[in-house]
Amino acid sequence: MLGIAQEQHPDRCRLFAQWHQLNWPILHDPINVMQVRGVPIVVAIDERGIVRNIRPNLKTFEEKFIDKAFAPEGIEPPRKHEKATRPDLVALHRRAKQSLSSEAWRELGDALVLWGGIARVNDAINAYTQALQIKPGDGNVHFRLGVCYRIRYDSQQRMPTDFQTAVNHWTKARTIEPNQYIWRRRIEQYGPRLTKPYPFYDWVETAALDIRARGEQPIELRILPTGSEIASPGRSFDAEERDIKPPDPQGRILRDAQRLILIEVTVVPPHVKPEGTVRVHLTLRPNNRRKAHWNNEAEPLKLWINPPSGWKVQPKLLIAPQGDQPETSEPRHFEFEVRAAANAIGTSKLAAYALYYVCEDVGGTCSFLRQDIPITVTVDE
């Protein structure tokens, strides 16, 4: 018995397996090489490597498969045993360039993702991009390209737009094939509560507690789940009605002209219908080149969102927790949800701004600054 997990982050698979004490091998398929349209599925493979059934009846599974020996009649004799080896990435690249085939470029991209690791993620992005130039309507490639951009976003090679680019490609894949379960779930994972089927990773904290209670050390997650990945589904969009005053209504706070804090904005999904809902992810990172860091001895980081007329936001004012030291440089993350106006068509911009105390270098000058953040939401007819 072995398992195959359709998951962006492999360490979350390992934590889940540790929690439930699963003792069989679990493979990681982040790009859906199997091209399954929904999970979970059971695939029955006999002792000769022949797929005997997909989604078998589990009530009769033991009798009709596990306890049964399959005869070789009518089956081609097995090929001589060959030891599995890593794919020849150089040969795959040569073949892709010579054939000018989208399938060859996709095969190269698959091999680079599964065997090259993070060191080859840029090459995988290039291979999938080449495949789309030849066959732009390939939903599988759009999905896999999105996975690669998210892999890069979670690494030290991150580009500020990688998360949004990943979401854009997942959305394109879903547009091409709306009923593909795996692609739809990847977007819903980061999207608004109104479109969530269930909370995706609300089990993570419980798993860690249960594992520690057994006297074990839980698998450490390199990328912790965000608020959207933990949030439960919502049945209605409840905007704050109480009177909340903006923290800088007249715009008097000095702007962060030096960009001591860098801001990344991701909108999930990237476009909606009128009265549709999106979830906005904002990540604020101190600028390493300027040795910037948060001043945790002053007021906390605040985010204010001022939506256009007819639009709703939940919540309007967010406050980030401060670091555990006087000066820290960790990224800080905000999430909020926006509901488009009934008459909104085209591109709309939400006015938002962040207020923060930031310092240059350790022991350097500290300032209270504001950064205006335009947030773009596209509304389709």
C-alpha positions as CSV (number, residue, x, y, z in Angstrom):
1,M,0.0,0.0,0.0
2,L,1.2,3.5,-0.8
3,G,-0.5,6.9,-0.9
4,I,-0.2,9.8,-3.3
5,A,-0.9,13.3,-1.9
6,Q,-2.1,16.2,-4.1
7,E,-0.5,19.0,-2.0
8,Q,1.5,22.1,-2.5
9,H,3.6,21.7,0.7
10,P,5.1,18.2,1.3
11,D,5.8,18.9,5.0
12,R,2.1,19.2,5.7
13,C,1.6,15.7,4.2
14,R,4.3,14.4,6.6
15,L,2.7,16.1,9.6
16,F,-0.7,14.6,8.8
17,A,0.8,11.2,8.4
18,Q,2.7,11.5,11.7
19,W,-0.5,12.6,13.4
20,H,-2.5,9.6,12.2
21,Q,0.5,7.3,12.5
22,L,0.3,6.2,8.8
23,N,3.1,3.7,8.3
24,W,3.0,3.2,4.5
25,P,4.9,5.3,1.9
26,I,3.2,8.5,0.8
27,L,4.3,10.1,-2.4
28,H,4.0,13.8,-3.2
29,D,2.4,14.9,-6.4
30,P,2.3,18.8,-6.3
31,I,1.7,19.2,-10.1
32,N,-1.0,16.4,-10.4
33,V,1.0,14.2,-12.8
34,M,-1.7,11.6,-12.4
35,Q,-4.2,14.1,-13.8
36,V,-6.8,13.0,-11.3
37,R,-10.0,15.1,-11.4
38,G,-11.0,14.4,-7.8
39,V,-9.8,12.9,-4.5
40,P,-9.8,10.6,-2.7
41,I,-9.5,7.7,-5.1
42,V,-8.4,4.1,-4.8
43,V,-6.3,2.5,-7.5
44,A,-5.9,-1.3,-7.4
45,I,-2.6,-2.5,-9.0
46,D,-1.9,-6.2,-9.1
47,E,1.4,-8.0,-8.5
48,R,2.3,-7.7,-12.2
49,G,1.8,-3.9,-12.2
50,I,-1.5,-4.0,-14.0
51,V,-4.2,-1.5,-13.0
52,R,-7.1,-3.7,-12.2
53,N,-9.6,-1.1,-10.9
54,I,-10.0,2.5,-10.2
55,R,-12.4,3.4,-7.4
56,P,-13.3,-0.2,-6.6
57,N,-16.2,-1.2,-4.3
58,L,-14.5,-1.2,-0.9
59,K,-17.1,-3.7,0.5
60,T,-15.8,-6.4,-1.8
61,F,-12.3,-5.0,-2.3
62,E,-10.6,-7.6,0.0
63,E,-12.4,-10.5,-1.6
64,K,-12.0,-9.5,-5.2
65,F,-8.6,-8.0,-5.1
66,I,-6.5,-8.3,-2.0
67,D,-7.1,-12.0,-1.5
68,K,-7.0,-12.8,-5.2
69,A,-4.1,-14.0,-7.3
70,F,-4.3,-12.7,-10.9
71,A,-3.4,-15.1,-13.7
72,P,-1.1,-13.9,-16.5
73,E,-3.4,-15.1,-19.3
74,G,-4.1,-12.4,-21.8
75,I,-1.4,-10.2,-20.5
76,E,1.8,-9.3,-22.3
77,P,4.8,-10.9,-20.5
78,P,6.5,-8.3,-18.2
79,R,9.5,-6.6,-19.6
80,K,12.9,-7.3,-18.2
81,H,13.3,-5.7,-14.8
82,E,14.9,-2.3,-15.1
83,K,16.1,-0.3,-12.1
84,A,14.3,3.1,-11.9
85,T,16.6,6.0,-12.6
86,R,16.3,9.7,-12.5
87,P,15.3,11.3,-15.8
88,D,18.1,12.7,-18.0
89,L,17.3,16.4,-17.7
90,V,19.8,17.4,-20.4
91,A,18.4,14.9,-22.9
92,L,14.8,16.1,-22.1
93,H,15.8,19.7,-22.7
94,R,17.5,18.8,-26.0
95,R,14.4,16.9,-27.1
96,A,12.1,19.8,-26.2
97,K,14.2,22.3,-28.2
98,Q,14.4,20.0,-31.2
99,S,10.8,18.9,-31.4
100,L,9.2,22.3,-30.6
101,S,6.4,20.2,-29.0
102,S,4.3,21.5,-26.1
103,E,4.2,18.0,-24.7
104,A,8.0,17.8,-24.7
105,W,8.3,21.1,-22.9
106,R,5.7,20.0,-20.4
107,E,7.6,16.7,-19.8
108,L,10.8,18.6,-19.2
109,G,9.0,20.9,-16.7
110,D,7.5,17.9,-14.9
111,A,11.0,16.3,-14.5
112,L,12.5,19.6,-13.3
113,V,9.8,20.1,-10.6
114,L,9.9,16.5,-9.4
115,W,13.6,15.8,-9.6
116,G,15.4,19.2,-9.8
117,G,13.9,20.7,-6.6
118,I,14.0,24.4,-5.8
119,A,17.3,24.8,-7.5
120,R,15.7,24.2,-10.9
121,V,12.3,25.9,-10.3
122,N,13.3,28.8,-12.7
123,D,14.1,26.3,-15.4
124,A,10.7,24.6,-14.8
125,I,9.0,27.9,-15.1
126,N,10.7,28.5,-18.4
127,A,9.8,25.0,-19.7
128,Y,6.1,25.4,-18.9
129,T,6.2,28.9,-20.4
130,Q,7.6,27.5,-23.6
131,A,4.8,24.9,-23.6
132,L,2.1,27.5,-23.2
133,Q,3.6,29.6,-26.1
134,I,3.0,26.5,-28.3
135,K,-0.3,25.5,-26.7
136,P,-1.8,28.3,-24.7
137,G,-5.0,26.5,-23.9
138,D,-3.3,23.6,-21.9
139,G,-5.0,23.7,-18.5
140,N,-2.5,21.2,-17.1
141,V,0.4,23.4,-17.9
142,H,-1.3,26.5,-16.4
143,F,-1.9,24.6,-13.2
144,R,1.7,23.3,-13.0
145,L,3.1,26.7,-13.8
146,G,1.1,28.1,-10.9
147,V,2.5,25.5,-8.6
148,C,6.0,26.5,-9.7
149,Y,5.4,30.2,-9.0
150,R,4.1,29.3,-5.5
151,I,7.1,27.1,-4.9
152,R,9.4,30.0,-5.8
153,Y,7.3,32.4,-3.6
154,D,7.9,30.1,-0.6
155,S,11.7,30.2,-1.2
156,Q,14.6,32.7,-0.9
157,Q,14.3,33.2,-4.7
158,R,10.8,34.8,-4.3
159,M,9.7,37.6,-6.6
160,P,7.0,40.0,-5.1
161,T,4.4,39.1,-7.7
162,D,4.9,35.3,-7.6
163,F,1.9,34.5,-5.4
164,Q,-0.5,36.5,-7.6
165,T,1.0,35.0,-10.7
166,A,0.4,31.5,-9.3
167,V,-3.2,32.4,-8.5
168,N,-3.7,33.8,-12.1
169,H,-2.4,30.6,-13.7
170,W,-4.6,28.4,-11.4
171,T,-7.6,30.6,-12.3
172,K,-6.8,30.3,-16.0
173,A,-6.6,26.5,-15.6
174,R,-10.0,26.4,-13.9
175,T,-11.5,28.6,-16.7
176,I,-10.3,26.1,-19.2
177,E,-11.7,23.1,-17.3
178,P,-14.2,24.4,-14.6
179,N,-14.9,20.9,-13.2
180,Q,-11.3,20.0,-12.3
181,Y,-11.6,19.4,-8.6
182,I,-7.8,19.7,-7.8
183,W,-7.5,23.1,-9.6
184,R,-10.6,24.5,-8.0
185,R,-9.5,23.5,-4.5
186,R,-6.1,25.1,-4.9
187,I,-7.8,28.5,-5.5
188,E,-10.4,28.0,-2.8
189,Q,-7.5,27.2,-0.3
190,Y,-6.5,30.9,-0.5
191,G,-9.8,32.4,-1.4
192,P,-12.8,34.0,0.4
193,R,-14.9,32.2,3.0
194,L,-18.0,32.3,0.9
195,T,-16.5,29.9,-1.6
196,K,-14.8,27.5,0.8
197,P,-16.1,24.0,1.1
198,Y,-14.4,23.4,4.4
199,P,-11.4,24.7,6.5
200,F,-8.4,23.3,4.8
201,Y,-5.8,23.3,7.6
202,D,-7.6,23.8,10.8
203,W,-6.2,20.4,11.9
204,V,-2.6,21.6,12.1
205,E,-2.6,23.0,15.6
206,T,-4.6,20.0,17.0
207,A,-2.2,17.6,15.2
208,A,0.9,19.2,16.8
209,L,-0.8,19.1,20.3
210,D,-1.7,15.4,19.9
211,I,1.7,14.5,18.7
212,R,3.4,16.2,21.6
213,A,1.0,14.5,24.0
214,R,2.4,11.2,22.7
215,G,5.9,12.3,23.6
216,E,6.9,13.0,20.0
217,Q,8.2,16.1,18.2
218,P,5.8,17.1,15.4
219,I,7.1,17.7,11.9
220,E,8.0,21.4,11.7
221,L,6.2,23.2,8.9
222,R,8.4,25.5,6.8
223,I,5.4,27.5,5.6
224,L,2.6,27.9,8.2
225,P,-1.0,28.0,7.0
226,T,-2.4,31.4,6.5
227,G,-5.7,32.7,7.8
228,S,-7.5,31.8,4.7
229,E,-6.2,28.2,4.8
230,I,-7.6,27.8,8.4
231,A,-10.8,29.8,8.0
232,S,-14.1,28.1,8.1
233,P,-16.7,28.6,5.3
234,G,-19.0,31.6,5.6
235,R,-22.6,31.8,4.6
236,S,-22.9,35.5,4.3
237,F,-20.6,38.6,3.9
238,D,-20.8,40.5,7.2
239,A,-19.2,43.9,6.9
240,E,-18.5,45.9,9.9
241,E,-21.3,48.4,10.5
242,R,-19.9,50.0,13.7
243,D,-18.3,53.4,13.4
244,I,-14.5,52.8,13.0
245,K,-12.4,55.9,12.4
246,P,-9.4,55.8,10.1
247,P,-6.1,56.2,11.9
248,D,-4.8,58.9,9.5
249,P,-7.9,60.5,8.0
250,Q,-6.1,63.6,6.6
251,G,-3.0,61.8,5.3
252,R,-0.6,63.8,7.5
253,I,1.8,60.9,8.3
254,L,5.0,61.0,6.3
255,R,5.2,58.6,3.4
256,D,7.8,55.8,3.3
257,A,9.6,57.3,0.3
258,Q,12.6,55.0,0.7
259,R,10.4,51.9,0.7
260,L,11.8,50.6,4.0
261,I,8.9,48.2,4.0
262,L,8.2,46.3,0.8
263,I,4.6,45.2,0.2
264,E,3.2,42.3,-1.8
265,V,-0.5,42.2,-2.7
266,T,-2.4,39.1,-3.9
267,V,-6.1,39.0,-4.8
268,V,-7.9,35.6,-4.8
269,P,-9.6,35.1,-7.2
270,P,-8.2,37.8,-9.5
271,H,-11.6,38.6,-10.9
272,V,-15.2,38.2,-9.9
273,K,-18.8,38.9,-10.9
274,P,-20.7,41.9,-9.5
275,E,-21.3,41.4,-5.7
276,G,-18.7,38.7,-5.8
277,T,-16.2,38.3,-3.0
278,V,-12.4,38.1,-3.0
279,R,-9.8,37.6,-0.3
280,V,-6.8,40.0,-0.3
281,H,-3.4,38.9,1.0
282,L,-1.0,41.6,2.0
283,T,2.6,40.8,3.1
284,L,4.8,43.5,4.5
285,R,8.6,42.7,4.5
286,P,11.4,44.9,5.9
287,N,13.8,45.9,3.1
288,N,16.9,43.8,3.7
289,R,19.0,46.1,1.4
290,R,18.4,49.0,3.8
291,K,18.7,46.7,6.9
292,A,15.2,47.8,7.9
293,H,13.4,46.3,10.9
294,W,10.2,46.8,12.9
295,N,10.3,48.9,16.0
296,N,8.3,46.8,18.5
297,E,8.6,49.3,21.4
298,A,6.1,51.7,19.7
299,E,2.6,51.4,18.3
300,P,1.8,48.2,16.3
301,L,1.5,48.0,12.5
302,K,-2.0,49.0,11.3
303,L,-3.8,48.6,8.0
304,W,-6.8,50.7,6.9
305,I,-8.9,49.9,3.9
306,N,-11.3,52.5,2.4
307,P,-13.5,50.8,-0.3
308,P,-15.3,52.7,-3.1
309,S,-19.0,53.5,-2.8
310,G,-21.1,50.3,-2.8
311,W,-18.2,48.0,-2.0
312,K,-17.9,46.3,1.4
313,V,-14.8,45.3,3.4
314,Q,-14.4,42.9,6.3
315,P,-12.6,44.1,8.4
316,K,-11.7,47.8,7.6
317,L,-9.0,48.1,10.2
318,L,-6.4,45.4,11.0
319,I,-3.6,45.4,13.6
320,A,-0.7,43.1,13.4
321,P,0.9,41.4,16.4
322,Q,4.3,42.7,17.4
323,G,7.6,40.8,17.5
324,D,8.9,39.3,20.7
325,Q,12.1,41.5,20.6
326,P,12.5,45.3,20.6
327,E,13.6,45.0,16.9
328,T,12.6,42.3,14.5
329,S,12.6,41.8,10.8
330,E,10.0,39.1,10.2
331,P,7.4,39.4,7.4
332,R,3.9,40.4,8.6
333,H,0.7,39.2,6.9
334,F,-2.8,40.7,6.6
335,E,-5.9,39.2,5.1
336,F,-9.3,40.7,4.5
337,E,-12.3,40.1,2.3
338,V,-13.9,42.5,-0.2
339,R,-17.4,42.3,-1.8
340,A,-17.8,44.1,-5.1
341,A,-20.6,46.6,-5.7
342,A,-23.7,45.4,-7.6
343,N,-23.0,47.9,-10.4
344,A,-19.2,47.3,-10.5
345,I,-17.8,46.4,-13.9
346,G,-14.2,46.6,-15.0
347,T,-11.2,47.4,-12.8
348,S,-11.7,49.1,-9.5
349,K,-9.1,50.3,-7.0
350,L,-9.4,50.1,-3.2
351,A,-7.6,52.8,-1.3
352,A,-5.6,51.3,1.6
353,Y,-2.6,52.3,3.6
354,A,-0.3,50.9,6.3
355,L,1.1,52.8,9.3
356,Y,4.2,51.5,11.0
357,Y,7.2,52.2,13.1
358,V,10.4,51.2,11.2
359,C,14.1,51.6,11.8
360,E,17.1,51.7,9.6
361,D,19.8,49.3,10.7
362,V,20.2,48.1,14.3
363,G,20.3,51.2,16.5
364,G,19.6,53.4,13.5
365,T,16.9,56.1,12.9
366,C,13.4,55.0,13.7
367,S,10.4,56.7,12.0
368,F,6.6,56.5,12.0
369,L,5.6,56.2,8.4
370,R,2.7,55.6,6.0
371,Q,2.6,53.6,2.8
372,D,-0.4,53.9,0.4
373,I,-1.4,50.6,-1.1
374,P,-3.5,50.5,-4.2
375,I,-5.5,47.2,-4.5
376,T,-6.9,46.3,-7.8
377,V,-10.0,44.1,-8.2
378,T,-11.4,43.2,-11.6
379,V,-15.1,42.7,-12.0
380,D,-16.4,40.8,-15.0
381,E,-19.9,41.1,-16.6
